[in-house]
């Protein structure tokens, strides 16, 4: 796997992360972006866009030059550690301990970091547990190395000379009795230097209800942690603030100015999880309230808007959007916090910079394929061009999908007239697994390993199957028909809920397809056809929808066709792909006279559909090489339907020959004896030009995305 693929403009000597961290990968100093009020940077993009890969690359590229810690908020390890001592730990406290432990062993310029502010809070939390637990926690926190030979709280020497000894003495005197937090606080503050007392007063004196008294703040911190719920979240947020204050302290004063360079960074992978969102909310709330530190916070967000929590319960469209950075533009982004509308009124989104993870360009995609292809091909490059086209359309430029498909296609041969979906059967040996079809690998990695955060547990096992059936749906109505049919039990997901889950996971929306990502939909369609022998599951789903819309057509009072101009067109779309071609041709031939423009729009809606598996006769049938009964109008409409269908599926090459076929058939219709026939001449010119350049005849969000990739 090419670790740098798609990261141009982000990791170089003068690029975004170099300027954000104030240090280049080679170690040179750089002027930093932004002032003391730093934005939280969120890498936005759905599954397979490379967010985690970029964070790991930032860590690997910069961690020897500036202190950088990478944390996977989706890892179960933090909750597992917390469960070992539930009265003294939580997943949030454990991720902060992990960050402190790594930074305490950093060996770059300026040396390791000390965390006395954080440690004081952690020890106070532990006092609510048993004496044995308190002793164990103190021993655990003692493993965070503290500096020697310097004075004041900022150096952390209070821990070895004061706090550790105080607690051990108290535990010895109590001989198994519970530790009194008041006794700990009294002895602690008696041992602190004046600077230490001032620092704890500044930080923990600001705790809710402390009224400037650090003793009260630390007691409230411990009490809130034990209470749980929102009180615990407040306590955990203060611990995160304490960690950042410890890092900030290392950069201030004479020693900090002389020994520290750049900015420290905390990288939060899978930050859309509850743990990651909590950490982001904590730092964004602090900075909105005026707290300042130089710690760079970079997180990931699947949702394009960065996450609903940023908008204070308002729809994102009712809030000024966050600043954003698109690396392909090539200009480093400006950022400043909007004017403050008042205490706690500004949305958290004001403190965010959205970094839009880039899709691969056509050049990058070709280079990745060529990197894996044999140097010479017996086909003279024909196979490579066909593979290029298939990978481009099926991936949409999504980096992980490109990488997997390119690897699978390295030894795969595609006939010139093959369907793009054929490549999905190419074998791939992914890490720690047997050789499997690349489609299975991708669906596991993009769907099963990246389930929606808010997907109820009872739906985890069936999520992929539900999406597979929904691949044939166009809008919420037909999605609900499928969901009612394929779900058992009382806790059924609705189309609206599935739409929200897909949005939360970062999959795009399309007004004409319920699964709005073209490549994902093709993989799911491919899987649906293979679920049962002979494509039985495919046909069953389309028959179900065809029958539903047959009933809708009979109901004259029924509303319109949703994603289609009419209910009839919606019905015919599902009938076309499930064996009803002749019926669709008869319908189209009967409805053409007198309404050519409306008819062309309906034809495009009906024909924008995938082709079932098996032999594809559309090209031959569109050229009149398959015998069809009926008058000239019906035969010509039959040919035109198959030519349009071939163009609109967008998984086979079309080009000039198909464009000529379209134009010829439309011109034939334009000279036939029926009302409005002459209006089809201009349509012939338009469709020919679009088809020749492999542009969609009927645009939607899916096809627009593919068009931007060309």
C-alpha positions in Angstrom: 0.0 0.0 0.0 1.3 3.4 -0.9 1.1 5.3 2.4 1.5 8.7 0.8 -1.1 8.3 -1.9 -3.3 11.3 -2.1 -1.5 13.4 0.5 0.2 15.9 -1.9 0.2 19.4 -0.4 -0.1 18.2 3.2 3.1 16.7 4.4 5.9 18.4 2.5 8.5 20.9 3.8 6.3 23.9 3.3 2.9 22.2 3.4 -0.1 22.4 5.8 1.0 20.2 8.6 4.5 21.6 8.6 3.1 25.1 9.1 0.6 23.9 11.6 3.2 22.2 13.7 5.9 24.8 13.2 8.5 22.2 12.2 9.3 20.5 8.9 9.8 16.8 8.5 13.5 17.4 8.1 13.7 19.4 11.3 13.7 23.0 10.0 11.7 25.7 11.8 8.7 27.2 10.1 6.4 30.2 10.8 3.3 28.7 12.3 -0.2 29.1 11.0 -2.7 30.9 13.2 -2.1 32.7 16.5 -2.7 31.6 20.1 -6.4 30.8 19.3 -5.9 27.6 17.4 -8.7 25.8 15.5 -9.4 22.1 16.0 -8.6 20.5 12.6 -11.1 17.8 11.5 -10.3 15.5 8.6 -13.6 15.0 6.9 -14.5 12.1 4.7 -16.3 8.8 4.7 -14.9 5.3 4.8 -11.8 4.7 2.7 -10.9 8.3 2.4 -7.6 7.9 4.2 -8.2 9.9 7.4 -6.5 7.4 9.8 -3.8 6.8 7.2 -3.0 10.5 7.1 -2.9 10.8 10.9 -0.5 7.9 11.1 1.6 9.5 8.4 1.7 12.8 10.3 2.9 10.9 13.4 5.5 9.0 11.5 6.7 12.0 9.6 6.9 14.6 12.4 7.1 12.7 15.7 10.9 12.8 15.8 10.8 16.6 15.4 7.9 17.7 17.6 5.9 15.8 20.2 3.1 14.1 18.5 0.8 11.4 20.0 -1.6 9.4 18.0 -4.7 8.0 19.8 -7.3 5.6 18.3 -10.6 6.7 20.0 -12.3 3.7 18.5 -10.0 1.1 20.2 -11.7 -0.9 22.9 -8.5 -1.0 24.9 -9.3 2.2 26.9 -12.7 0.9 28.1 -11.1 -2.5 28.9 -8.5 -0.8 31.1 -11.2 1.3 32.8 -13.3 -1.8 33.5 -10.5 -3.1 35.7 -10.9 -0.3 38.2 -14.3 1.3 37.4 -14.3 3.6 40.5 -10.9 5.1 39.6 -10.8 5.0 35.8 -12.9 5.7 32.7 -12.3 5.3 29.0 -11.6 9.1 28.8 -9.2 9.1 31.7 -7.4 6.1 30.3 -6.9 7.8 26.9 -5.4 10.8 28.7 -3.1 8.6 30.7 -2.0 6.9 27.5 -1.2 10.3 25.9 0.7 11.4 29.0 2.7 8.2 29.1 3.8 8.5 25.5 4.7 12.1 25.8 6.5 11.5 29.1 9.0 9.3 27.2 9.5 11.6 24.2 13.2 12.0 23.4 13.2 14.9 20.9 14.3 18.5 21.4 13.6 19.6 25.0 13.2 16.1 26.3 10.3 14.4 28.0 7.2 16.1 29.5 5.9 16.1 33.0 2.2 16.0 33.9 1.8 17.2 37.5 -1.5 19.0 36.9 -3.1 15.9 35.2 -1.6 13.6 37.8 -3.1 15.6 40.7 -6.6 15.2 39.2 -6.1 11.5 38.5 -5.0 10.8 42.0 -8.0 12.7 43.5 -10.3 10.5 41.4 -8.7 7.4 42.7 -9.3 8.4 46.3 -12.9 7.2 45.9 -11.7 3.6 45.6 -10.4 1.1 48.0 -7.0 1.6 49.7 -5.5 -1.2 47.5 -6.8 0.4 44.4 -5.5 3.8 45.4 -2.1 2.3 46.0 -2.2 0.5 42.7 -3.2 3.7 40.8 -0.5 5.7 42.5 2.1 3.1 41.4 0.7 3.3 37.9 0.9 7.0 37.6 4.3 7.0 39.2 5.5 5.3 35.9 5.0 8.6 34.2 8.6 9.9 34.4 9.0 13.1 36.4 11.9 15.4 35.9 14.6 15.8 38.5 16.6 18.8 39.8 14.2 21.6 39.0 11.8 23.6 41.1 8.1 24.3 40.9 5.0 22.5 39.8 5.9 22.8 36.1 8.8 20.4 36.5 6.7 17.7 38.3 9.1 17.2 41.2 6.2 17.6 43.6 5.1 14.1 42.6 8.2 12.3 43.8 8.9 14.6 46.7 5.4 15.4 47.9 2.3 13.7 46.5 3.7 10.1 46.3 5.2 10.2 49.7 2.0 11.8 51.2 -0.3 9.2 49.8 2.0 6.3 50.9 2.2 7.7 54.4 -1.5 8.1 54.6 -2.2 4.6 53.3 0.3 3.2 55.9 -1.4 5.1 58.7 -4.9 4.1 57.7 -3.9 0.4 57.5 -6.7 -0.7 55.1 -9.2 2.0 55.8 -10.6 4.3 53.1 -8.4 7.3 52.2 -9.8 10.6 53.2 -9.5 13.0 50.3 -9.4 16.0 52.7 -6.4 14.6 54.5 -4.7 14.1 51.1 -5.5 17.6 50.1 -4.2 19.1 53.3 -0.9 17.3 53.1 -0.5 18.0 49.4 -1.0 21.7 49.7 1.3 21.9 52.7 4.0 20.4 50.5 3.6 22.5 47.4 5.8 25.4 46.4 4.1 28.8 46.1 4.1 28.4 42.3 2.5 25.0 42.6 -0.3 26.3 44.8 -0.9 29.2 42.4 -1.1 26.8 39.4 -3.5 24.4 41.0 -5.6 27.4 42.1 -5.7 28.7 38.6 -6.7 25.3 37.1 -8.8 23.5 39.6 -10.1 26.7 41.2 -12.0 27.2 38.0 -13.9 23.9 38.4 -17.7 24.4 38.6 -18.6 25.2 42.2 -15.0 25.7 43.4 -15.3 29.5 43.7 -11.5 29.9 43.0 -10.5 27.4 45.7 -8.5 24.5 44.3 -9.2 22.2 47.2 -12.9 22.6 46.5 -12.3 22.1 42.8 -10.4 18.8 43.3 -13.0 17.5 45.7 -15.7 18.4 43.2 -13.7 16.7 40.4 -13.5 13.5 42.4 -17.2 13.7 43.4 -18.4 14.4 39.9 -16.3 11.5 38.5 -18.0 9.1 41.1 -21.5 10.4 40.3 -21.1 9.6 36.6 -23.2 10.9 33.7 -22.7 14.6 32.8 -20.9 15.2 36.1 -18.2 12.6 35.1 -17.9 14.2 31.6 -17.2 17.6 33.2 -14.5 15.9 35.4 -13.0 14.2 32.3 -13.0 17.5 30.4 -11.0 19.1 33.1 -8.5 16.3 33.1 -8.0 17.0 29.4 -7.6 20.7 30.1 -5.0 19.8 32.8 -3.0 17.7 30.2 -3.0 20.6 27.8 -1.9 23.0 30.5 0.9 20.6 31.4 2.1 20.7 27.8 1.7 24.5 27.6 3.8 24.9 30.8 6.7 23.1 29.1 6.8 25.8 26.4 6.6 28.9 28.6 9.3 30.5 30.7 13.0 30.9 29.9 13.6 27.1 29.8 10.7 26.5 27.5 11.7 29.3 25.1 15.3 27.9 25.0 14.5 24.2 24.6 11.1 23.6 23.0 10.4 24.0 19.3 7.2 23.9 17.2 3.9 22.8 18.7 2.9 19.6 20.4 0.0 17.7 18.7 -2.7 15.2 19.8 -4.0 13.2 16.9 -7.5 11.6 17.5 -8.3 8.9 15.0 -11.9 7.7 14.8 -13.0 10.8 16.7 -16.6 10.3 15.6 -16.9 7.7 18.4 -18.5 8.8 21.7 -15.0 9.0 23.3 -13.5 11.0 20.4 -16.5 13.4 20.3 -16.2 13.9 24.1 -12.6 14.9 23.8 -13.3 17.3 20.8 -16.2 18.8 22.7 -14.1 19.4 25.7 -11.3 21.3 23.9 -13.7 23.2 21.7 -15.8 24.3 24.7 -12.6 25.4 26.5 -11.3 27.5 23.6 -14.7 29.0 23.0 -14.6 30.1 26.6 -11.2 31.8 26.2 -8.8 29.0 27.3 -5.6 29.1 25.1 -2.9 26.6 24.6 -0.6 25.7 21.7 -1.6 22.1 21.5 -2.6 21.1 18.0 -5.7 18.9 18.0 -6.4 17.0 14.8 -9.4 14.6 14.7 -11.3 12.7 12.1 -14.9 13.1 11.2 -16.9 10.9 8.9 -19.8 13.5 8.4 -19.1 16.2 5.8 -20.2 18.8 8.3 -17.8 17.6 10.9 -20.5 16.2 13.2 -23.9 17.2 14.5 -22.5 18.1 18.0 -20.8 21.1 16.5 -24.0 22.9 15.8 -25.8 23.1 19.1 -28.9 21.2 18.0 -29.5 23.4 15.0 -29.5 22.1 11.4 -26.1 22.8 9.9 -27.7 24.9 7.2 -28.9 27.4 9.9 -25.4 27.9 11.2 -22.5 29.6 9.5 -20.4 26.8 8.1 -16.9 26.1 9.5 -13.9 27.2 7.6 -12.6 24.6 5.3 -9.4 23.6 3.5 -9.2 21.7 0.3 -5.6 20.6 -0.4 -6.2 20.4 -4.1 -6.6 24.2 -4.1 -3.0 24.6 -3.1 -3.5 27.6 -0.9 -2.9 27.3 2.9 -6.2 28.2 4.6 -6.8 31.3 6.6 -8.7 30.9 9.9 -10.0 33.1 12.7 -12.8 32.8 15.2 -15.9 34.7 14.3 -17.0 37.5 16.5 -18.3 36.3 19.9 -22.1 36.5 20.0 -22.1 36.1 23.8 -21.2 33.5 26.5 -21.9 29.9 25.3 -23.9 31.2 22.3 -21.4 30.6 19.6 -21.6 27.1 18.1 -18.6 24.8 18.6 -18.3 24.8 14.8 -16.8 28.3 15.0 -13.6 26.7 16.5 -13.2 24.1 13.7 -11.2 24.0 10.5 -12.5 21.2 8.2 -9.8 19.6 6.1 -11.6 17.9 3.2 -9.9 14.6 2.4 -9.2 14.7 -1.3 -10.3 12.2 -3.9 -7.5 10.9 -6.1 -7.0 12.6 -9.4 -7.1 10.7 -12.6 -3.3 11.0 -12.8 -2.8 9.6 -9.2 -5.2 6.8 -10.0 -3.4 5.8 -13.2 0.0 5.9 -11.4 -1.3 3.6 -8.6 -2.6 1.1 -11.2 0.6 1.3 -13.3 2.7 0.7 -10.2 1.1 -2.7 -9.8 0.6 -3.7 -13.4 3.2 -5.8 -15.4 5.7 -3.7 -17.3 4.5 -5.1 -20.6 1.1 -6.4 -21.7 0.3 -8.8 -24.5 -2.8 -6.7 -25.3 -0.6 -3.6 -26.0 -2.1 -1.6 -23.2 -5.8 -2.3 -24.0 -6.3 -4.2 -20.7 -4.6 -1.4 -18.7 -6.9 1.2 -20.2 -10.0 -1.0 -19.5 -8.8 -1.5 -15.9 -8.1 2.2 -15.5 -11.7 3.0 -16.5 -13.2 0.3 -14.3 -11.2 1.3 -11.2 -12.0 5.0 -11.8 -15.7 4.4 -12.0 -16.0 1.8 -9.2 -13.8 3.8 -6.8 -14.9 7.3 -7.6 -11.4 8.3 -6.6 -11.8 7.0 -3.0 -8.2 6.2 -2.1 -8.6 2.9 -0.2 -10.9 1.5 -2.9 -8.4 2.5 -5.6 -5.6 0.8 -3.7 -7.6 -2.5 -3.2 -8.9 -2.6 -6.8 -5.5 -1.8 -8.3 -3.9 -4.6 -6.3 -6.6 -7.1 -7.3 -6.4 -6.0 -11.0 -2.6 -6.5 -11.2 -3.1 -10.0 -12.6 -6.6 -9.6 -13.9 -7.6 -9.4 -17.6 -10.7 -7.5 -18.6 -12.2 -8.0 -22.1 -12.8 -4.7 -23.9 -16.6 -5.1 -23.5 -16.5 -6.4 -19.9 -18.8 -4.9 -17.2 -16.8 -2.9 -14.6 -18.3 -5.1 -11.9 -16.4 -8.1 -13.4 -13.3 -6.8 -11.7 -15.0 -7.2 -8.3 -14.5 -11.0 -8.6 -10.7 -10.5 -8.9 -9.0 -12.3 -6.0 -7.1 -10.3 -3.4 -5.1 -11.5 -0.4 -5.6 -8.8 2.3 -3.6 -8.6 5.5 -4.2 -11.6 7.8 -6.8 -13.2 5.6 -7.1 -15.8 2.9 -7.5 -14.9 -0.8 -11.0 -13.6 -1.4 -12.8 -11.6 -4.1 -11.8 -8.0 -3.8 -15.5 -7.0 -3.4 -15.8 -9.1 -0.2 -12.6 -7.5 1.1 -13.8 -4.0 0.4 -17.3 -4.5 1.9 -15.8 -5.9 5.0 -13.4 -2.9 5.3 -15.8 -0.2 4.3 -19.0 -1.4 5.8 -18.5 -4.1 8.5 -15.4 -2.6 10.0 -16.8 1.0 9.9 -20.4 0.5 11.2 -22.3 3.7 12.0 -21.6 4.8 15.5 -25.2 5.1 16.4 -26.4 1.8 14.8 -28.3 -0.2 17.4 -26.5 -3.4 18.5 -29.3 -5.6 17.3 -28.7 -4.4 13.7 -25.0 -5.0 13.6 -25.2 -8.5 12.1 -27.7 -7.5 9.4 -26.4 -4.1 8.4 -24.5 -5.3 5.3 -27.5 -7.5 4.2 -29.9 -4.5 4.6 -27.6 -2.3 2.5 -27.3 -5.0 -0.1 -31.1 -5.1 -0.6 -31.3 -1.3 -0.5 -28.9 -1.1 -3.4 -31.9 -1.4 -5.7 -33.9 1.3 -4.0 -34.2 4.9 -5.3 -35.9 6.8 -2.6 -37.3 6.5 0.9 -40.6 4.9 -0.2 -39.1 2.0 -2.0 -36.4 1.7 0.7 -39.1 1.3 3.3 -40.8 -1.4 1.2 -37.6 -3.4 1.2 -36.9 -2.7 4.9 -40.3 -4.0 6.0 -39.8 -7.1 3.9 -36.3 -8.0 5.0 -36.4 -7.1 8.7 -37.7 -9.3 11.5 -38.8 -8.3 15.0 -40.2 -5.1 16.3 -37.2 -2.9 16.3 -37.1 -2.2 12.6 -35.0 0.5 11.0 -36.9 2.9 8.7 -35.6 4.5 5.5 -35.2 7.8 7.3 -33.1 6.2 10.1 -30.9 4.4 7.5 -30.4 7.7 5.6 -29.2 9.3 8.8 -26.9 6.5 9.6 -25.4 6.6 6.1 -25.0 10.4 6.4 -23.3 10.0 9.9 -20.9 7.4 8.3 -19.9 9.8 5.6 -21.6 8.2 2.6 -22.8 10.8 0.0 -26.4 11.5 -0.8 -28.0 11.2 -4.3 -31.5 12.4 -5.2 -32.0 9.4 -7.5 -30.4 6.5 -5.6 -30.9 5.5 -2.0 -27.3 4.3 -1.8 -25.7 7.6 -3.0 -22.2 6.4 -3.6 -21.9 4.9 -7.1 -19.0 2.6 -6.3 -20.5 1.3 -3.1 -23.8 0.7 -4.9 -22.1 -1.3 -7.6 -20.4 -3.5 -5.0 -23.7 -4.1 -3.2 -25.6 -4.8 -6.4 -22.9 -7.3 -7.3 -23.3 -9.0 -3.9 -27.1 -9.0 -4.2 -27.0 -10.8 -7.5 -24.7 -13.5 -5.9 -26.7 -14.0 -2.7 -28.8 -16.8 -4.2 -28.3 -19.0 -7.4 -29.3 -17.4 -10.6 -29.6 -13.9 -9.1 -32.8 -15.0 -7.3 -32.4 -12.4 -4.6 -31.9 -9.7 -7.2 -35.1 -10.6 -9.1 -37.1 -11.0 -5.9 -36.3 -7.5 -4.7 -37.1 -5.9 -8.1 -40.4 -8.0 -8.3 -41.3 -6.8 -4.8 -40.9 -3.1 -5.9 -42.5 -3.7 -9.2 -45.6 -5.1 -7.6 -45.6 -2.2 -5.0 -45.6 0.4 -7.8 -48.1 -1.6 -9.8 -50.6 -1.1 -6.9 -49.6 2.6 -6.7 -50.3 3.1 -10.4 -53.8 1.7 -9.9 -54.4 4.1 -7.1 -55.3 7.3 -8.9 -55.1 9.3 -5.7 -51.6 8.2 -5.0 -48.9 10.9 -4.8 -46.1 11.3 -7.4 -43.2 9.0 -8.2 -40.6 10.1 -5.6 -37.2 10.0 -7.4 -39.1 9.6 -10.7 -41.4 11.9 -12.6 -44.2 9.4 -12.3 -45.1 6.2 -10.5 -45.4 4.4 -13.8 -41.8 5.3 -14.7 -40.7 4.0 -11.3 -42.6 0.8 -11.8 -41.1 0.3 -15.3 -37.6 0.8 -14.0 -37.9 -2.2 -11.7 -39.8 -4.2 -14.4 -37.1 -3.6 -16.9 -34.3 -5.1 -14.8 -36.3 -8.1 -13.6 -37.3 -9.6 -16.9 -40.0 -7.2 -18.2 -38.1 -5.7 -21.2 -40.8 -6.5 -23.7 -43.5 -4.9 -21.5 -41.4 -1.8 -21.1 -40.9 -1.5 -24.9 -44.6 -1.8 -25.5 -45.3 0.9 -22.9 -42.7 3.2 -24.4 -43.9 2.7 -27.9 -47.5 3.4 -26.9 -46.7 6.6 -25.0 -44.3 8.3 -27.4 -46.7 9.9 -29.9 -47.7 13.5 -28.9 -45.2 13.9 -26.0 -41.7 13.4 -27.3 -39.9 15.6 -24.7 -41.7 14.1 -21.7 -41.2 10.7 -23.2 -37.4 11.2 -23.5 -37.3 12.2 -19.8 -39.2 9.1 -18.9 -37.0 6.9 -21.0 -33.9 8.1 -19.2 -35.5 7.5 -15.8 -36.5 4.0 -16.8 -33.2 3.1 -18.3 -30.9 4.4 -15.5 -30.6 0.9 -14.0 -28.0 -1.8 -13.5 -28.0 -4.8 -15.8 -28.4 -8.2 -14.2 -25.7 -10.8 -14.4 -25.3 -13.2 -17.3 -24.8 -12.5 -21.0 -25.3 -8.9 -21.9 -27.1 -8.5 -25.2 -27.8 -4.8 -25.0 -25.1 -3.7 -27.5 -26.2 -6.3 -30.1 -29.9 -5.5 -29.5 -29.3 -1.8 -29.8 -27.8 -2.3 -33.3 -30.7 -4.5 -34.5 -28.8 -7.7 -34.4 -31.4 -9.4 -32.2 -34.7 -10.2 -33.9 -37.6 -8.4 -32.4 -41.2 -8.6 -33.5 -43.6 -5.7 -34.1 -44.0 -2.6 -36.2 -41.1 -0.3 -37.0 -41.9 2.1 -34.2 -41.7 -0.7 -31.6 -38.5 -2.2 -33.0 -36.8 1.2 -33.1 -37.9 2.0 -29.5 -36.6 -1.4 -28.5 -33.2 -0.6 -30.0 -33.1 2.9 -28.4 -34.1 1.6 -25.0 -31.1 -0.8 -25.0 -28.7 1.8 -26.3 -29.8 4.3 -23.6 -29.7 1.5 -20.9 -26.1 0.7 -21.9 -25.1 4.4 -21.6 -27.0 5.0 -18.3 -25.7 2.0 -16.4 -22.2 3.6 -16.7 -20.3 0.3 -16.0 -19.4 -0.5 -19.7 -17.5 1.5 -22.2 -19.7 3.3 -24.8 -17.9 5.9 -26.8 -18.4 6.9 -30.4 -20.1 3.7 -31.7 -22.9 3.9 -29.1 -23.2 7.6 -29.6 -23.7 7.1 -33.3 -26.3 4.4 -32.5 -28.2 6.7 -30.3 -28.2 9.5 -32.9 -29.2 7.2 -35.7 -32.2 5.7 -33.8 -33.4 9.1 -32.7 -33.2 10.4 -36.2 -35.2 7.4 -37.4 -37.9 8.2 -34.9 -37.8 11.9 -35.8 -39.0 11.1 -39.4 -41.7 8.7 -38.5 -45.4 9.6 -38.9 -46.5 10.5 -35.4 -47.2 13.8 -33.6 -44.1 15.6 -32.3 -41.6 13.3 -34.1 -39.6 16.1 -35.5 -38.7 17.4 -32.0 -36.4 14.3 -31.5 -33.8 15.7 -33.9 -32.4 18.1 -31.3 -32.4 15.4 -28.7 -30.3 13.2 -31.1 -27.6 16.0 -31.3 -27.6 16.5 -27.5 -27.4 12.8 -26.6 -24.8 12.0 -29.2 -22.5 14.6 -27.9 -22.9 13.4 -24.3 -22.5 9.7 -25.1 -19.5 10.3 -27.3 -17.7 11.8 -24.3 -19.1 9.3 -21.9 -21.1 11.9 -20.0 -24.4 10.9 -18.4 -27.6 11.4 -20.3 -29.5 11.8 -17.0 -27.5 13.7 -14.4 -27.7 13.0 -10.6 -25.3 13.4 -7.7 -23.7 10.0 -8.5 -23.0 10.9 -12.1 -21.8 14.4 -11.3 -19.2 12.9 -9.0 -18.0 10.6 -11.7 -17.9 13.5 -14.1 -15.7 15.5 -11.8 -13.3 12.5 -11.8 -12.8 12.5 -15.6 
